[in-house]
Amino acid sequence: MLSHVTDASIIKDVLLPFNFSISPPAAASDSVPAGDMHYLASGMSGNRVARPLLWYYLRDNWDHVNAKLGGNPIILDRLVGLSLGRFSDFETLEEIEKFFSGVSTKGFDRTLGAAKDKIRARAAYKTRDAGGLKAWLTKNGYA
């Protein structure tokens, strides 16, 4: 599956451009159709290497991504929800909040809020239990 690739250069140079590029109709097979972009993005969000690269791409190319989606709030909502909710650190949450404070979130504001809530919960769990979990794993020969 494409989204399982862990080579950062392939993700940055091949997969992200393939998913988000705007191809002319004659070259439609050169990129993923706007209505299907969330499939690859969702898989990439579950990949520890691809997840931050996906976020950086969305952040750095927001106008381009929004243009490809044609401003369609349903597709944009789906893409945001499936791309961002799997982070587990407060630093990325802060970046996401800062970025979207300067962007119109009309049409996906509730989904963005839900994604941020998921990140908060995961980050809190990680902060609270990481030490104990690491100690248990080490004690039992897993780390």
N, C-alpha and C positions, 0 to 999 in steps of 0.2 A: 504494500500500500504506500502510495506516495508520501503520505503524512508521517510515516514512521522513519523517514530518512533522518539520520543524526549528523550528517556532514553539513556544517554551517555554510560552507561555500555553495553547496548545491541548493540549500534552502534559499539563500540570498540571491544567487545568480540564476537559478532555474525555476524553483517552485513558486516563489513569491511573484516574480514577473509573469509566470504562466497563469497564476490565479487572478492577478489584478490588472493585467494589461488590457488595453482597449484595442482590439483588432478590427480592421475594416471587414465588412461582410464577406469579402472574397477569401479572407484568411481567418475565418471564424474558428477553425480548428487550432489556431495558434494560441488560444487562450480559453479559459473557462467562461461560459456564459454567465452574465450577471446573476441570474436566478439560481445558479448552482455554486456560486463562490463560497457559500457558507459550508459546503461539504468538506472541501479541502481545508478551509480555515478551522473548522471544528476539530478535525483530526490533528492539525498542527498545534492547536491549543493544548492538546493532551500530550504533546511531545516536549520534554523538558528542554531540548535544544531549540526547537522551532518556536516555542511559545513566546520568548522575549523578542525574537526576530520578527515574528508576526506583529506584535505590538509596535515595535519600532517602525515597521513598514506602514502600518495603519496611521500612526502618529505623524510620520514624516511625509506621507503621501495622501493625507486625508482628502484634499480637494480632488485629486485624481480618482481615488476610490469612490468618493461620492458621485463624481461625474460618470463613472462606469455604471454605477447603480441607478443613474438617472434620477437621483433624488427620491427614489421609491422608498417610502418610510417602512414598508413591510419587510423588504429585503434588507434594508439597512438595520432595522431592529434585530432581525435574525442574525445577521453577521456580527453585530456588536455583542449580542448575548452569547453567542457560541465562541467568540474569539477571546473574550476578556475575563470571564468568570473563574478561570482555573489558576490564577496567580495565588500565591500564599505568602506575600510579604507586603508590609506596610509601605515600603519605598515605592513599589510599582503602583500601589493604590494611590499614593500621593501624586505620582506622575499622571495617572489617568484622570484624577480629579482636577489637577492643574490644567491639563490639555483641554478637557471638555468644558472647563469654565469659560473658555474663549470660543466655543463652537456652539452653534444652534443644535440642541438635542431634541428639537420638536419631532415627535413621531417615534422616538426610541428612549425617551427619558426614563420611563418606568423600567425598561429592560436594563438600561445602564445602571440605574439605582440598584436593581437586583444583583447585577454582576458585581458591583462594588460591595454590597452586603456579603456576598459569597466570599470575596477576597478578605474582607474584615474577619469573617468567621474562621477562615482557613489560617490567616495570619495569627489570630489570637490563639488558636489551637496549637499551631507550630511554636509560638513563643512560650506558651504555657507548658507544653509536654515534650519538647524536643530533648531536653536534658535527660529526663527520666527514660524516654524511649531509647536514646543513644546508650545510656548506661545498661539497660536491659539487653539490648542487642550485643553490646560488648561482652557482658557477663555470660551470655549464652552462645558466644562464638559466631555471631552474625556480622560483626563489624571489626 
